[in-house]
Amino acid sequence: MPHDIDILIEDPRWQALDVTARAAIDATLATCGIDHAELSLLACDDSRITALNADFRDKPAPTNVLSWPEEDLSPEQDGAAPHAPTPDPGGTLALGDIAIAYDTCAAEAAEQNKPMQDHVTHLIVHGTLHLLGYDHIRDADATRMEALEVKILGKLGVPDPY
């Protein structure tokens, strides 16, 4: 069953994002064993993501990607797997929302000498994993999340970003 991915393009520079975003999200969910999920992606600019970062994280600065999980799936122990998401009565998993900022992504890709598409693919995989309860605050969790990112990106033909 296909995933229900709602992509809102606020910044016209993201017009070619649809195929890349869907491939990254589909690969992430497939790797994590999720058959059908709903989530949304906001493709915006630095101004918008700065406002979101200030509102939701009290950090009034631009960032590359933000995620708002529908439910907290984070594990209680370092390095443990996140909890499985809970489906609604119809069996659909509402995972949450992701926002990605063009200006920061483009600057990072240029600074790291990476193709923009590869960098954006990585960040969307990263954001989707956050919706699934993965995090990188603790070292063991970061190691687990990064290994999963590398695995998913490899399936998409994207080199190890680390």
URPE-V234926 format. One record per residue. N is the residue number from 1. OMEGA is omega in whole degrees, 0 to 359 (* if undefined). Layout:
# URPE-V234926
n=(N,N)
omega=(OMEGA,OMEGA)
This chain:
# URPE-V234926
n=(1,2,3,4,5,6,7,8,9,10,11,12,13,14,15,16,17,18,19,20,21,22,23,24,25,26,27,28,29,30,31,32,33,34,35,36,37,38,39,40,41,42,43,44,45,46,47,48,49,50,51,52,53,54,55,56,57,58,59,60,61,62,63,64,65,66,67,68,69,70,71,72,73,74,75,76,77,78,79,80,81,82,83,84,85,86,87,88,89,90,91,92,93,94,95,96,97,98,99,100,101,102,103,104,105,106,107,108,109,110,111,112,113,114,115,116,117,118,119,120,121,122,123,124,125,126,127,128,129,130,131,132,133,134,135,136,137,138,139,140,141,142,143,144,145,146,147,148,149,150,151,152,153,154,155,156,157,158,159,160,161,162)
omega=(182,177,177,183,180,181,177,179,176,181,184,177,179,187,182,186,191,184,180,182,181,179,181,181,180,180,179,182,178,179,180,175,181,184,182,180,175,174,178,180,175,178,189,178,182,180,181,183,175,179,179,180,178,182,189,182,182,178,184,180,177,175,184,184,175,178,176,180,177,176,180,182,185,181,178,184,176,174,180,178,175,176,176,177,182,179,174,182,178,178,180,177,173,187,180,188,176,171,180,186,183,186,181,179,180,180,179,180,179,180,182,180,179,172,180,182,179,182,180,177,179,183,178,173,180,180,179,177,175,178,182,175,177,180,182,180,178,185,182,179,178,179,179,182,181,178,178,176,181,179,181,180,177,177,180,180,180,180,177,182,182,*)
